[in-house]
Amino acid sequence: MPDIVDDETALEEVIAFLDAPPQAGSAEDERFASRLRQVIAASIPAAEDDDPEDAPTLRLDDDLRDRLEALAKARASHNYFGEHPDGIGPTLGMDVSKA
């Protein structure tokens, strides 16, 4: 599992990876995927009735956010369980990834 960094650092790394994508399946690719998920999660706009403490920690312009979300979706498209490559079994108490 990649080391933990703050959201701003994760954004900087994601942008650097966009300019020079890592080789698929490499440790750098895994780190890129982790940082990409972190950046997207940190920039989810808050709903009107959300607690102010739940406000996004990153503010991205719409074009960058759309580009990152499309990239994340494309990266997960080859996984049967989408963003859950190991399957959803652990939440169900079983491993259905091999089914």
Secondary structure, 3 states (H helix, E strand, C coil): CCCCCCHHHHHHHHHHHHHCCCCCCCHHHHHHHHHHHHHHHHCCCCCCCCCHHHCCCCCCCHHHHHHHHHHHHHHHCCCCCCCCCCCCHHHHCCCCCCC
